[in-house]
């Protein structure tokens, strides 16, 4: 998320808002210095891992990422 936010920030948007369903409060605090606004629905204490808050937190494979990126580029070219 941080890499994505920095890449978007480099494009000089009028406003940069990051939204996540769940995160550690410390992580949200750190992002406040890098974005205009962060919206986080849950900041449970203690926070152990993001995956604990999802029914299915299966890793995304490299091939899935490549496919999604290529489809995204194809869609943005239209």
BALOBA-1460 file (C-alpha; in Angstrom, 3 decimals):
// residues 78
<rec num="1" residu="x" x="0.000" y="0.000" z="0.000"/>
<rec num="2" residu="x" x="2.827" y="2.371" z="0.824"/>
<rec num="3" residu="x" x="4.460" y="1.832" z="-2.575"/>
<rec num="4" residu="x" x="1.136" y="2.446" z="-4.313"/>
<rec num="5" residu="x" x="0.508" y="5.615" z="-2.291"/>
<rec num="6" residu="x" x="3.970" y="6.958" z="-3.102"/>
<rec num="7" residu="x" x="3.494" y="6.173" z="-6.802"/>
<rec num="8" residu="x" x="0.167" y="8.000" z="-6.827"/>
<rec num="9" residu="x" x="1.630" y="10.911" z="-4.826"/>
<rec num="10" residu="x" x="4.325" y="11.274" z="-7.530"/>
<rec num="11" residu="x" x="1.507" y="11.978" z="-10.006"/>
<rec num="12" residu="x" x="0.625" y="15.061" z="-7.915"/>
<rec num="13" residu="x" x="-3.065" y="14.371" z="-7.306"/>
<rec num="14" residu="x" x="-5.198" y="17.087" z="-5.779"/>
<rec num="15" residu="x" x="-5.917" y="14.763" z="-2.855"/>
<rec num="16" residu="x" x="-4.727" y="11.276" z="-1.867"/>
<rec num="17" residu="x" x="-7.033" y="9.125" z="0.262"/>
<rec num="18" residu="x" x="-6.165" y="5.562" z="1.333"/>
<rec num="19" residu="x" x="-8.976" y="3.279" z="2.464"/>
<rec num="20" residu="x" x="-8.525" y="-0.117" z="4.094"/>
<rec num="21" residu="x" x="-10.951" y="-2.416" z="5.880"/>
<rec num="22" residu="x" x="-8.616" y="-3.332" z="8.760"/>
<rec num="23" residu="x" x="-5.156" y="-2.316" z="9.966"/>
<rec num="24" residu="x" x="-3.084" y="-1.747" z="13.053"/>
<rec num="25" residu="x" x="-3.591" y="1.706" z="14.579"/>
<rec num="26" residu="x" x="0.179" y="2.305" z="14.352"/>
<rec num="27" residu="x" x="0.092" y="1.624" z="10.609"/>
<rec num="28" residu="x" x="-2.768" y="4.085" z="10.141"/>
<rec num="29" residu="x" x="-0.845" y="6.688" z="12.157"/>
<rec num="30" residu="x" x="2.245" y="6.222" z="9.967"/>
<rec num="31" residu="x" x="0.185" y="6.648" z="6.785"/>
<rec num="32" residu="x" x="-1.273" y="9.946" z="8.014"/>
<rec num="33" residu="x" x="2.124" y="11.534" z="7.325"/>
<rec num="34" residu="x" x="2.133" y="10.262" z="3.721"/>
<rec num="35" residu="x" x="-1.462" y="10.763" z="2.534"/>
<rec num="36" residu="x" x="-4.123" y="13.428" z="2.884"/>
<rec num="37" residu="x" x="-6.536" y="11.060" z="4.585"/>
<rec num="38" residu="x" x="-6.659" y="7.440" z="5.685"/>
<rec num="39" residu="x" x="-9.931" y="5.655" z="6.298"/>
<rec num="40" residu="x" x="-9.706" y="2.407" z="8.226"/>
<rec num="41" residu="x" x="-12.892" y="0.657" z="9.308"/>
<rec num="42" residu="x" x="-11.336" y="-1.512" z="12.045"/>
<rec num="43" residu="x" x="-8.240" y="-1.032" z="14.189"/>
<rec num="44" residu="x" x="-8.536" y="-3.976" z="16.602"/>
<rec num="45" residu="x" x="-6.372" y="-4.220" z="19.708"/>
<rec num="46" residu="x" x="-4.350" y="-6.261" z="19.944"/>
<rec num="47" residu="x" x="-3.681" y="-6.437" z="16.220"/>
<rec num="48" residu="x" x="-1.898" y="-9.633" z="15.196"/>
<rec num="49" residu="x" x="-2.373" y="-10.033" z="11.444"/>
<rec num="50" residu="x" x="-4.575" y="-8.759" z="8.635"/>
<rec num="51" residu="x" x="-5.411" y="-12.287" z="7.530"/>
<rec num="52" residu="x" x="-7.209" y="-13.036" z="10.786"/>
<rec num="53" residu="x" x="-9.993" y="-10.631" z="9.763"/>
<rec num="54" residu="x" x="-10.849" y="-12.319" z="6.443"/>
<rec num="55" residu="x" x="-12.736" y="-15.513" z="5.665"/>
<rec num="56" residu="x" x="-10.415" y="-16.086" z="2.691"/>
<rec num="57" residu="x" x="-6.967" y="-14.477" z="2.710"/>
<rec num="58" residu="x" x="-5.429" y="-16.721" z="0.053"/>
<rec num="59" residu="x" x="-2.242" y="-15.220" z="-1.421"/>
<rec num="60" residu="x" x="-2.466" y="-13.801" z="-4.935"/>
<rec num="61" residu="x" x="-0.113" y="-15.631" z="-7.284"/>
<rec num="62" residu="x" x="2.398" y="-13.869" z="-9.523"/>
<rec num="63" residu="x" x="0.422" y="-15.043" z="-12.565"/>
<rec num="64" residu="x" x="-2.808" y="-13.551" z="-11.174"/>
<rec num="65" residu="x" x="-1.033" y="-10.233" z="-10.579"/>
<rec num="66" residu="x" x="0.396" y="-10.231" z="-14.124"/>
<rec num="67" residu="x" x="-3.042" y="-10.989" z="-15.548"/>
<rec num="68" residu="x" x="-4.729" y="-8.237" z="-13.531"/>
<rec num="69" residu="x" x="-2.052" y="-5.704" z="-14.482"/>
<rec num="70" residu="x" x="-2.263" y="-6.563" z="-18.176"/>
<rec num="71" residu="x" x="-6.068" y="-6.292" z="-18.098"/>
<rec num="72" residu="x" x="-5.771" y="-2.973" z="-16.270"/>
<rec num="73" residu="x" x="-3.415" y="-1.579" z="-18.915"/>
<rec num="74" residu="x" x="-5.707" y="-2.828" z="-21.690"/>
<rec num="75" residu="x" x="-8.718" y="-1.168" z="-20.045"/>
<rec num="76" residu="x" x="-6.926" y="2.162" z="-19.469"/>
<rec num="77" residu="x" x="-5.807" y="2.359" z="-23.116"/>
<rec num="78" residu="x" x="-9.402" y="2.404" z="-24.381"/>
